[in-house]
Amino acid sequence: FAINDPTLTRFFALHFILPFAIISLSSIHILLLHNEGSNNPLGTNSDIDKIPFHPYHSYKDTLMLMTMITLLFMIMSFLPNILNDPENFSKANPLITPQHIKPEWYFLFAYGILRSIPNKLGGALALVMSIAILFTAPFTHTSHIQSMTFRPLMQLMFWAFTTTFIIITWAATKPVEPPFTEIGQLASIMYFTFFMINP
């Protein structure tokens, strides 16, 4: 198989449309945030301590933005290959497939869930469900208290969920062999269990 014009045309169209879609969704988010307001960590709604966004927060945000841009330019200038896969430095050979292929780091979580189920259809369904289940959270969360500040059990579950996410990502970088397969399967079960017992 070779990549030809139809595939390239579709990818170019996707790369053109995607930024506009992201900007549109970000604008809707900011509009809703402006109209509805946001939550605070304590879960209380008081206007007493409110201050204007500008200049208090805008200066802090500008400082953080400049720091991040500086860090990005430092990495681009002095360490451009720090996040590259070593396999990218090998000479391309269509007859030899690398021993251990893995996706980029931001897809490792999804790949880990896909790989944890031996059945192809089951793995694909688990992958789709791992994303779709995120959309059920607003409907399954029935607690009247939005904040986690006064809910230690919820804090514990949050950190357990974060650890599970990191374990799935880590297991996806390893070869498909014991004990990494079992670790990935157990972590995937824990991931779905979190949403089923969502307090």
Backbone torsions as a table, in degrees:
resi	resn	phi	psi	omega
1	PHE	NA	144.9	178.0
2	ALA	-135.1	149.2	178.0
3	ILE	-80.4	121.7	-178.3
4	ASN	-117.2	-170.1	-175.3
5	ASP	-56.1	-45.4	-178.5
6	PRO	-57.4	-44.5	-179.8
7	THR	-64.7	-45.9	-179.6
8	LEU	-62.8	-41.0	179.5
9	THR	-61.4	-43.4	180.0
10	ARG	-65.3	-41.9	180.0
11	PHE	-67.9	-37.8	176.8
12	PHE	-64.1	-41.1	177.9
13	ALA	-63.4	-42.7	178.8
14	LEU	-62.1	-43.6	-179.4
15	HIS	-69.6	-21.6	175.8
16	PHE	-81.9	-41.1	-175.3
17	ILE	-77.9	-36.7	-173.7
18	LEU	-56.2	-45.8	178.3
19	PRO	-60.0	-38.4	178.6
20	PHE	-67.4	-36.8	176.9
21	ALA	-65.3	-41.7	179.2
22	ILE	-65.4	-42.4	178.1
23	ILE	-63.1	-40.7	179.3
24	SER	-63.0	-47.4	179.8
25	LEU	-64.9	-37.9	177.4
26	SER	-64.7	-39.6	178.6
27	SER	-64.8	-42.3	177.6
28	ILE	-62.6	-41.5	178.8
29	HIS	-60.5	-46.6	-179.3
30	ILE	-65.7	-38.7	178.4
31	LEU	-63.0	-46.3	178.4
32	LEU	-65.0	-38.9	178.2
33	LEU	-63.4	-39.1	179.6
34	HIS	-68.4	-40.1	-177.3
35	ASN	-78.5	-43.2	-173.7
36	GLU	-93.1	-26.8	-174.7
37	GLY	87.4	171.7	-178.3
38	SER	-117.9	168.1	177.4
39	ASN	-84.4	156.0	171.7
40	ASN	-117.2	163.4	-174.4
41	PRO	-59.5	-27.9	-178.4
42	LEU	-81.3	-15.4	-179.4
43	GLY	77.1	11.5	178.9
44	THR	-101.0	156.2	-179.5
45	ASN	-120.4	87.7	-178.5
46	SER	-123.9	137.4	179.5
47	ASP	-92.2	-0.6	-173.2
48	ILE	-64.3	-45.7	-173.0
49	ASP	-94.3	12.0	-177.8
50	LYS	-74.0	140.4	176.6
51	ILE	-129.8	158.9	179.9
52	PRO	-65.4	148.5	179.0
53	PHE	-65.1	-43.6	178.5
54	HIS	-105.1	130.2	10.4
55	PRO	-96.6	-5.0	-168.4
56	TYR	-63.2	-52.6	-176.5
57	HIS	-89.3	-29.3	-177.5
58	SER	-64.8	-35.5	177.2
59	TYR	-67.0	-42.0	178.2
60	LYS	-64.2	-41.9	178.9
61	ASP	-64.9	-39.4	179.1
62	THR	-64.5	-41.3	177.9
63	LEU	-61.1	-44.9	180.0
64	MET	-65.7	-40.4	178.5
65	LEU	-61.4	-45.2	179.8
66	MET	-64.9	-37.3	177.3
67	THR	-63.5	-44.6	-179.4
68	MET	-66.3	-41.0	178.8
69	ILE	-64.9	-41.2	177.6
70	THR	-61.7	-44.6	178.5
71	LEU	-61.4	-42.5	178.6
72	LEU	-61.4	-45.0	179.6
73	PHE	-67.4	-34.1	176.7
74	MET	-63.8	-44.1	178.8
75	ILE	-64.7	-44.5	-179.5
76	MET	-63.2	-34.6	-175.3
77	SER	-82.8	-42.2	-170.8
78	PHE	-108.5	-26.8	-178.8
79	LEU	-133.2	59.1	-173.5
80	PRO	-66.1	-23.5	-176.1
81	ASN	-102.6	12.9	-174.0
82	ILE	-64.2	-31.9	-178.2
83	LEU	-102.0	5.1	-178.9
84	ASN	-76.9	149.8	173.8
85	ASP	-76.4	132.9	179.1
86	PRO	-56.8	-24.9	-180.0
87	GLU	-64.2	-23.3	-180.0
88	ASN	-67.6	-18.3	-178.9
89	PHE	-89.8	-6.1	177.3
90	SER	-79.8	151.3	178.5
91	LYS	-69.3	134.8	-178.3
92	ALA	-66.7	131.2	178.1
93	ASN	-141.2	110.3	-176.9
94	PRO	-67.2	-12.5	-178.0
95	LEU	-92.4	-13.8	-177.8
96	ILE	-121.4	124.1	176.9
97	THR	-97.3	135.8	177.1
98	PRO	-59.3	149.9	-176.2
99	GLN	-61.8	-45.9	-173.8
100	HIS	-125.7	101.9	-180.0
101	ILE	-96.6	132.6	175.3
102	LYS	-141.4	151.1	-179.3
103	PRO	-75.7	180.0	176.2
104	GLU	-63.2	161.0	-172.9
105	TRP	-59.1	-31.6	-177.0
106	TYR	-77.8	-10.6	175.1
107	PHE	-104.0	-2.2	-174.4
108	LEU	-61.9	-37.1	-179.9
109	PHE	-59.7	-50.1	-179.3
110	ALA	-65.5	-39.6	179.2
111	TYR	-64.6	-37.2	178.6
112	GLY	-62.9	-41.0	178.0
113	ILE	-70.1	-41.3	177.8
114	LEU	-58.9	-42.5	-175.8
115	ARG	-77.6	-19.0	-174.9
116	SER	-73.1	-17.6	179.5
117	ILE	-108.2	122.3	-175.7
118	PRO	-64.3	-31.7	-179.2
119	ASN	-73.3	134.7	-177.6
120	LYS	-63.2	-48.4	-179.0
121	LEU	-65.9	-42.1	178.4
122	GLY	-61.7	-41.1	177.9
123	GLY	-64.2	-42.4	179.0
124	ALA	-65.1	-40.7	178.1
125	LEU	-65.2	-41.9	178.4
126	ALA	-63.0	-38.4	178.1
127	LEU	-62.3	-47.4	179.6
128	VAL	-64.9	-42.2	-179.2
129	MET	-66.2	-31.9	-179.9
130	SER	-64.2	-30.2	176.3
131	ILE	-86.1	-43.6	-176.7
132	ALA	-64.1	-32.7	-177.3
133	ILE	-66.5	-22.9	177.3
134	LEU	-64.4	-30.7	-178.9
135	PHE	-76.9	-13.6	179.4
136	THR	-83.8	-16.5	-174.5
137	ALA	-55.3	-44.1	-179.9
138	PRO	-63.7	-25.4	-177.2
139	PHE	-90.5	-27.5	-178.9
140	THR	-91.1	-14.9	179.2
141	HIS	-80.7	103.4	-173.4
142	THR	-102.7	-2.0	-178.0
143	SER	-69.3	143.2	178.2
144	HIS	-80.6	-17.3	178.6
145	ILE	-93.5	116.0	-178.1
146	GLN	-80.7	-32.3	-173.8
147	SER	-79.9	152.2	175.1
148	MET	-96.7	-1.2	-174.1
149	THR	-58.9	-42.1	-176.0
150	PHE	-104.2	21.2	-179.2
151	ARG	-128.7	84.6	-176.3
152	PRO	-61.7	-33.7	178.9
153	LEU	-64.3	-40.2	179.2
154	MET	-66.9	-37.3	176.6
155	GLN	-63.0	-42.9	178.2
156	LEU	-61.4	-43.1	179.6
157	MET	-66.5	-36.7	178.5
158	PHE	-61.8	-46.1	-178.9
159	TRP	-70.6	-31.2	174.2
160	ALA	-65.4	-40.0	177.9
161	PHE	-64.9	-43.1	178.8
162	THR	-62.0	-43.1	178.3
163	THR	-63.4	-41.5	177.8
164	THR	-60.1	-43.8	179.0
165	PHE	-59.5	-44.6	-180.0
166	ILE	-66.2	-38.8	179.5
167	ILE	-65.2	-42.1	177.4
168	ILE	-60.3	-44.8	179.8
169	THR	-62.7	-43.5	-179.8
170	TRP	-65.8	-43.4	-178.1
171	ALA	-64.2	-29.4	-179.7
172	ALA	-70.2	-20.3	179.3
173	THR	-82.6	-12.8	-175.6
174	LYS	-92.4	160.7	178.3
175	PRO	-64.0	158.6	179.9
176	VAL	-80.5	84.0	179.9
177	GLU	-159.1	156.8	177.0
178	PRO	-62.8	148.1	0.4
179	PRO	-89.8	2.8	-174.1
180	PHE	-65.9	-33.5	178.7
181	THR	-63.6	-47.6	-179.0
182	GLU	-66.0	-38.9	178.3
183	ILE	-61.9	-44.5	178.7
184	GLY	-63.0	-40.5	179.4
185	GLN	-65.8	-45.1	179.6
186	LEU	-63.2	-43.2	179.6
187	ALA	-66.3	-36.1	178.1
188	SER	-65.4	-41.2	176.9
189	ILE	-62.0	-43.0	179.2
190	MET	-63.9	-35.8	178.8
191	TYR	-60.3	-49.1	-178.9
192	PHE	-70.8	-33.2	179.4
193	THR	-62.6	-36.1	179.9
194	PHE	-56.8	-42.2	-178.2
195	PHE	-76.1	-26.6	179.5
196	MET	-73.9	-34.1	-179.6
197	ILE	-105.3	24.2	-177.4
198	ASN	-53.5	111.2	-175.4
199	PRO	-79.0	NA	NA
